Amino acid sequence: MEKTMKIEGMMCGHCEARVKKTLEALEGVSAAEVSHESGTAIVTLSADVSNETLKQAVEAQDYTVVSID
């Protein structure tokens, strides 16, 4: 299963790496493809992870989650 997150506040590759590391550290997340240019993170899940869990993890790193599809 995949979820696409729209994230504001990522400005560079360092921001991408921080969000990627944060998401991939969550149990149930097998991979995350993050792009600061498009402001998205495509999260591949190996188990069910709630949108709220994903949002809280990213927002704890001082980025704003606009939507999760």
N, C-alpha and C positions, 0 to 999 in steps of 0.2 A: 504494500500500500504506500502511496505517496501523498504528501501534503505540500502545498506551496504556500510559503509565508511571504507576505509583503512587509518589508522592514525599512523603517526610516532611520537615518543617522549614520549609516555606514559610509565612510568617505574614502577608504583606501584598502589595499590588500591586507593590511594589519587588522582592520576591522573585520574583513571577511574571515580571516583565520581565527579570530576570537569567537565569532559567532559559530563557525564550523566546529571548533573544539568544544564549545559549550553544548551545542546540540548533540554531537556525537558522544558526549559523556553521559547522556541520558539513557537509562535502561529502556530498551525497545527501539532505539534509533540505530539503524545499521549504517547509514551514510547521510551526509548533508552536502549539497552542492550550493555554495553561497556566492552571490555576485553583488558587489557594491555598485556596479554600473547599472544593473537593472533593479537593484533594491529588493532582491528576492533570495529565498533559501528554499531549495527543493529537498524535502526531507523524506528519506526512504525508511519505512518502519518495518521492523521484524515482529513487533507486537503492538497492541493497541496503546497509543499514547494520546492522552487528551490534549485538545487544543490549548486548554488553560495551562497545562504543564509546560508545553512548548513556549507559550507566550511568557510565562513567569521566568523561565530560564533565560530567554533573550533579554527581557526587560531588566533583569537583575544585572545585566552587563551595560545598562544605560542606553539601549536602543529601543525604538518604539515599534511595536508590532501593529500594523494597520489592519491586516486581515490574514486569515488562514483558510485556504480552500482545499 
